[in-house]
Amino acid sequence: MTFPVIVILLCLALPLVLSPYGISVLGLILIYAILGLGLNLIVGLSGQLVFGFVAFYAIGAYTFALLTAPKPLGLEFSFPLAFIIALVISGLGGVIVGLPIMNLRGDYLAIVTLGFAEIVRALVNSNLLADFTGGPQGIKDIGQPGRFEFIDRLFGKPIPDNLYFLYVMIFLFALCLYVVYRLQYSRVGRSWEAMREDETVAQACGVSVGSYKVLAVIIGAVIAGAAGALYASRNTYIGPGDFVFMVSVNSLAVIVVGGMGSIPGALIGAFMIKGVPELLRDLENYRMVVFGVLLIAMMIIRPEGLFPIRRRKIYAEPDKNLEKLKEELKP
């Protein structure tokens, strides 16, 4: 738990010294860190390959936008209420995807989730539902959290809106981090790990593979919905172009680069995928080339990720005692 605590403390301290642009970049990193945590439960921990994770991200964002924006529904719910409802609707999306895939594995599962993501994107981009979703024009004037006076008193003066919202994001990120951490080291997490290694053996040991598979998708969907709601509120505008397949690719890259199944890996991966390109911005046209070269070099040097789970690290290293014993037993 030490690493997550350090990350949260760092997130709390960094905004005080960052420029407005740096605060914006940190907010984007936090959103992808939350996405990485959710996808890590499904792919890294339970071993279910999904390509359509962006669907749950979009569901959370659009639900929040519809509930808080003055148009098209005119509901203008408060931030906490809209956020909670967005999580619930995202979870229902997880149920819709999870139940039919209880008995699917590997490539079939990936294709089903990819199809679901395309359906969601087509619906929000459709002119048929434009009066409800905004269609290609999207939704604007999305609500943001109200201010709490005690936060301004804590700083001794009113803080800028972007800094205030970033601290709201940090709080919700810390909450997601705590939930994922507790899940990973619980009986549920151990069942997911057993499924990841071998579903047949896990089932023979009494693990209800289908139920735990659905549970992983639902919880991952809820976390993705939280990231989507924060993204919508942060930008105050969303459109179909914000939820393309590349978002799923970037989310998957976060956990692959950081280390599959590793909570610290998801956080480091988010920084690598979204933070490093911004650090290279001074290179202008060459920044993505340099970033690509760095990623390729890293995956060659550390194919298991920057921060792999401890089990993989142990198994990847030769047992020195065993090697020594072999030498002693040689005739």
C-alpha positions as CSV (number, residue, x, y, z in Angstrom):
1,M,0.0,0.0,0.0
2,T,3.1,2.3,0.3
3,F,3.3,3.1,-3.4
4,P,-0.4,4.2,-3.8
5,V,0.0,6.4,-0.7
6,I,3.2,8.0,-2.2
7,V,1.3,8.6,-5.5
8,I,-1.6,10.3,-3.8
9,L,0.6,12.5,-1.7
10,L,2.6,13.4,-4.9
11,C,-0.7,14.2,-6.7
12,L,-1.8,16.5,-3.8
13,A,1.5,18.4,-3.8
14,L,2.3,18.7,-7.5
15,P,-0.6,21.0,-8.4
16,L,0.8,23.7,-6.0
17,V,3.9,24.1,-8.2
18,L,2.4,23.3,-11.7
19,S,1.4,25.8,-14.3
20,P,-2.2,25.8,-15.6
21,Y,-1.0,23.6,-18.5
22,G,0.7,21.2,-16.1
23,I,-2.5,21.0,-14.1
24,S,-4.4,20.1,-17.3
25,V,-1.9,17.4,-18.2
26,L,-2.0,15.9,-14.7
27,G,-5.8,15.8,-14.9
28,L,-5.6,13.8,-18.1
29,I,-3.0,11.4,-16.6
30,L,-5.4,10.8,-13.7
31,I,-8.3,10.0,-16.0
32,Y,-6.1,7.4,-17.8
33,A,-4.9,6.1,-14.5
34,I,-8.5,5.5,-13.5
35,L,-9.1,3.8,-16.9
36,G,-6.0,1.7,-16.4
37,L,-7.1,0.6,-13.0
38,G,-10.5,-0.5,-14.3
39,L,-9.1,-2.3,-17.4
40,N,-6.4,-3.9,-15.2
41,L,-9.1,-5.7,-13.2
42,I,-10.6,-7.2,-16.4
43,V,-7.4,-7.9,-18.4
44,G,-4.5,-7.9,-16.0
45,L,-6.1,-9.6,-13.0
46,S,-8.9,-11.8,-14.4
47,G,-7.3,-12.5,-17.7
48,Q,-10.2,-11.5,-19.9
49,L,-9.1,-9.7,-23.1
50,V,-11.4,-6.8,-24.0
51,F,-11.0,-4.4,-26.9
52,G,-14.1,-2.3,-26.3
53,F,-13.4,-0.7,-22.9
54,V,-14.1,2.7,-24.4
55,A,-17.8,1.8,-24.4
56,F,-18.1,2.1,-20.7
57,Y,-16.0,5.2,-20.7
58,A,-18.5,6.7,-23.2
59,I,-21.5,5.6,-21.2
60,G,-20.3,7.2,-18.0
61,A,-19.4,10.5,-19.9
62,Y,-22.7,10.7,-21.8
63,T,-24.8,9.8,-18.8
64,F,-23.1,12.5,-16.7
65,A,-23.4,15.0,-19.5
66,L,-27.1,14.4,-20.1
67,L,-27.8,14.8,-16.4
68,T,-25.9,18.0,-15.8
69,A,-26.0,20.0,-19.1
70,P,-28.8,22.5,-19.7
71,K,-29.5,20.9,-23.0
72,P,-30.9,18.6,-24.4
73,L,-32.7,17.2,-21.3
74,G,-32.4,20.3,-19.1
75,L,-32.1,18.2,-15.9
76,E,-29.0,20.0,-14.4
77,F,-28.5,17.5,-11.6
78,S,-25.8,18.2,-9.0
79,F,-22.3,16.8,-9.5
80,P,-22.5,14.1,-6.8
81,L,-25.9,12.8,-7.9
82,A,-25.1,12.8,-11.6
83,F,-21.8,11.1,-10.9
84,I,-23.4,8.3,-8.9
85,I,-26.1,7.7,-11.6
86,A,-23.3,7.6,-14.2
87,L,-21.6,4.8,-12.3
88,V,-24.8,2.9,-12.0
89,I,-25.6,3.2,-15.7
90,S,-22.0,2.2,-16.6
91,G,-22.4,-0.8,-14.3
92,L,-25.6,-1.8,-16.2
93,G,-23.6,-1.6,-19.4
94,G,-21.2,-4.0,-17.8
95,V,-24.1,-6.4,-17.0
96,I,-25.3,-6.1,-20.6
97,V,-21.8,-7.1,-21.9
98,G,-20.9,-9.5,-19.1
99,L,-23.9,-11.9,-19.0
100,P,-23.6,-13.0,-22.7
101,I,-19.8,-13.5,-22.4
102,M,-19.9,-15.8,-19.3
103,N,-18.8,-18.8,-21.4
104,L,-16.6,-17.0,-23.9
105,R,-12.8,-16.8,-23.9
106,G,-9.9,-15.1,-25.6
107,D,-10.5,-13.8,-29.1
108,Y,-14.3,-14.3,-28.9
109,L,-14.6,-12.1,-25.8
110,A,-12.4,-9.4,-27.4
111,I,-14.6,-9.3,-30.6
112,V,-17.8,-9.1,-28.6
113,T,-16.6,-6.2,-26.5
114,L,-15.3,-4.5,-29.6
115,G,-18.7,-4.9,-31.3
116,F,-20.4,-3.4,-28.2
117,A,-18.1,-0.4,-28.3
118,E,-18.9,0.3,-32.0
119,I,-22.6,0.0,-31.2
120,V,-22.3,2.7,-28.5
121,R,-20.3,5.0,-30.7
122,A,-22.7,4.6,-33.6
123,L,-25.7,5.4,-31.3
124,V,-24.2,8.6,-29.9
125,N,-23.1,9.7,-33.4
126,S,-26.5,8.9,-35.0
127,N,-28.7,11.7,-36.2
128,L,-31.6,9.5,-35.2
129,L,-30.8,10.1,-31.5
130,A,-29.4,13.6,-32.0
131,D,-32.2,15.2,-29.9
132,F,-31.1,13.0,-27.0
133,T,-27.3,12.7,-27.4
134,G,-26.5,15.8,-29.4
135,G,-25.4,13.6,-32.4
136,P,-22.2,14.6,-34.1
137,Q,-22.3,18.0,-32.4
138,G,-22.1,16.5,-29.0
139,I,-23.1,18.0,-25.7
140,K,-21.8,21.3,-24.2
141,D,-22.0,23.2,-21.0
142,I,-21.6,20.1,-18.9
143,G,-21.8,20.6,-15.2
144,Q,-18.8,20.8,-12.8
145,P,-18.7,20.2,-9.0
146,G,-19.8,23.0,-6.7
147,R,-17.3,24.6,-4.4
148,F,-16.9,23.7,-0.8
149,E,-15.9,26.7,1.4
150,F,-13.7,24.6,3.7
151,I,-11.3,23.9,0.8
152,D,-10.8,27.6,0.2
153,R,-10.3,28.1,3.9
154,L,-7.8,25.3,4.0
155,F,-5.7,27.2,1.4
156,G,-6.3,30.5,3.1
157,K,-7.8,32.0,-0.1
158,P,-10.1,31.1,-3.0
159,I,-8.2,28.7,-5.3
160,P,-8.6,28.7,-9.1
161,D,-11.4,26.6,-10.6
162,N,-9.0,24.3,-12.5
163,L,-7.0,23.6,-9.3
164,Y,-10.2,23.0,-7.3
165,F,-11.5,20.5,-9.9
166,L,-8.1,18.7,-10.0
167,Y,-8.3,18.1,-6.2
168,V,-11.8,16.7,-6.8
169,M,-10.3,14.4,-9.4
170,I,-7.5,13.4,-7.0
171,F,-10.0,12.5,-4.3
172,L,-12.1,10.3,-6.7
173,F,-8.9,8.8,-8.1
174,A,-7.8,7.9,-4.5
175,L,-11.2,6.3,-3.9
176,C,-10.9,4.1,-7.1
177,L,-7.3,3.2,-6.1
178,Y,-8.4,2.1,-2.6
179,V,-11.3,0.0,-4.0
180,V,-9.1,-1.7,-6.6
181,Y,-6.3,-2.4,-4.0
182,R,-8.8,-4.0,-1.6
183,L,-10.3,-6.1,-4.4
184,Q,-7.0,-7.3,-5.7
185,Y,-5.9,-8.6,-2.2
186,S,-9.3,-10.1,-1.3
187,R,-10.8,-13.5,-2.0
188,V,-12.4,-12.1,-5.1
189,G,-8.9,-11.0,-6.4
190,R,-7.4,-14.4,-5.7
191,S,-10.3,-16.0,-7.7
192,W,-9.6,-13.7,-10.6
193,E,-5.9,-14.6,-10.5
194,A,-6.8,-18.3,-10.6
195,M,-9.0,-17.7,-13.6
196,R,-6.2,-15.8,-15.3
197,E,-3.8,-18.7,-14.9
198,D,-6.3,-21.5,-16.0
199,E,-10.1,-21.2,-16.1
200,T,-10.5,-25.0,-16.1
201,V,-8.4,-25.6,-13.1
202,A,-10.0,-22.6,-11.3
203,Q,-13.4,-24.1,-11.9
204,A,-12.3,-27.5,-10.7
205,C,-11.1,-25.7,-7.5
206,G,-14.6,-24.3,-6.9
207,V,-14.3,-20.9,-8.5
208,S,-17.5,-19.9,-10.2
209,V,-15.7,-18.7,-13.4
210,G,-18.8,-17.3,-15.1
211,S,-19.9,-15.2,-12.1
212,Y,-16.5,-13.9,-11.4
213,K,-15.9,-13.0,-15.1
214,V,-19.2,-11.0,-15.1
215,L,-18.2,-9.3,-11.8
216,A,-14.8,-8.2,-13.2
217,V,-16.5,-6.7,-16.2
218,I,-19.1,-4.9,-14.1
219,I,-16.6,-3.4,-11.7
220,G,-14.3,-2.5,-14.5
221,A,-17.2,-0.8,-16.3
222,V,-18.1,1.2,-13.2
223,I,-14.5,2.5,-12.8
224,A,-14.4,3.4,-16.6
225,G,-17.7,5.2,-16.1
226,A,-16.1,7.2,-13.3
227,A,-13.3,8.2,-15.6
228,G,-15.8,9.1,-18.3
229,A,-17.8,11.3,-16.0
230,L,-14.7,13.1,-14.8
231,Y,-13.6,13.6,-18.4
232,A,-17.0,15.1,-19.4
233,S,-17.0,17.5,-16.4
234,R,-13.4,18.5,-16.9
235,N,-13.9,19.4,-20.6
236,T,-17.5,20.7,-20.2
237,Y,-18.0,19.3,-23.7
238,I,-18.0,15.8,-25.2
239,G,-18.7,14.4,-28.7
240,P,-18.5,11.1,-30.5
241,G,-14.9,11.9,-31.5
242,D,-13.8,11.6,-27.9
243,F,-14.7,7.9,-27.7
244,V,-13.0,6.3,-30.7
245,F,-11.3,2.9,-30.7
246,M,-7.9,4.6,-30.0
247,V,-9.0,5.3,-26.5
248,S,-9.3,1.5,-25.9
249,V,-5.9,1.0,-27.4
250,N,-4.3,3.7,-25.2
251,S,-6.0,2.2,-22.1
252,L,-4.6,-1.2,-23.0
253,A,-1.2,0.3,-23.6
254,V,-1.3,1.8,-20.1
255,I,-1.5,-1.6,-18.5
256,V,0.9,-3.3,-20.9
257,V,3.6,-0.6,-20.5
258,G,3.1,-0.4,-16.8
259,G,2.8,-4.2,-16.1
260,M,-0.2,-6.4,-16.5
261,G,-2.1,-7.1,-13.2
262,S,0.0,-4.5,-11.3
263,I,-1.7,-1.5,-9.6
264,P,1.5,0.6,-9.6
265,G,2.0,-0.5,-13.2
266,A,-1.3,1.0,-14.2
267,L,-0.3,4.4,-12.6
268,I,3.1,4.4,-14.2
269,G,1.7,3.4,-17.5
270,A,-0.7,6.3,-17.5
271,F,2.2,8.7,-16.9
272,M,4.1,7.0,-19.7
273,I,1.3,7.1,-22.3
274,K,-0.1,10.5,-21.5
275,G,2.5,12.4,-19.5
276,V,5.8,11.6,-21.4
277,P,4.5,12.9,-24.8
278,E,3.7,16.2,-23.1
279,L,7.2,16.4,-21.7
280,L,8.5,15.9,-25.2
281,R,6.4,18.7,-26.6
282,D,9.4,21.0,-27.2
283,L,10.5,18.5,-29.8
284,E,7.5,19.6,-31.9
285,N,7.1,17.3,-35.0
286,Y,9.6,14.8,-33.7
287,R,8.0,14.2,-30.2
288,M,5.8,11.3,-31.2
289,V,8.8,9.7,-33.1
290,V,10.9,9.9,-30.0
291,F,8.1,8.7,-27.8
292,G,7.6,5.7,-30.1
293,V,11.3,4.8,-30.1
294,L,11.2,5.0,-26.2
295,L,8.2,2.7,-26.1
296,I,9.8,0.2,-28.4
297,A,13.1,0.2,-26.5
298,M,11.3,-0.2,-23.2
299,M,9.2,-3.1,-24.4
300,I,12.4,-4.8,-25.7
301,I,14.2,-4.2,-22.4
302,R,11.2,-4.8,-20.1
303,P,8.7,-6.9,-22.0
304,E,6.8,-7.7,-18.8
305,G,6.2,-4.0,-18.2
306,L,7.9,-1.3,-16.1
307,F,6.3,-2.5,-12.8
308,P,5.3,-6.1,-13.2
309,I,3.4,-7.9,-10.4
310,R,5.7,-9.6,-7.9
311,R,4.7,-13.1,-8.8
312,R,5.8,-12.7,-12.4
313,K,9.1,-11.1,-11.4
314,I,9.9,-14.0,-9.1
315,Y,9.0,-16.6,-11.8
316,A,11.0,-14.7,-14.4
317,E,14.2,-14.9,-12.4
318,P,16.2,-18.1,-12.1
319,D,16.2,-19.8,-8.7
320,K,19.8,-19.4,-7.6
321,N,19.5,-22.1,-4.9
322,L,18.2,-24.6,-7.5
323,E,21.0,-23.8,-9.9
324,K,23.5,-24.2,-7.0
325,L,22.0,-27.6,-6.1
326,K,22.2,-28.8,-9.7
327,E,25.9,-27.9,-9.8
328,E,26.4,-29.9,-6.6
329,L,24.6,-32.9,-7.9
330,K,26.5,-33.1,-11.1
331,P,28.8,-36.2,-11.3
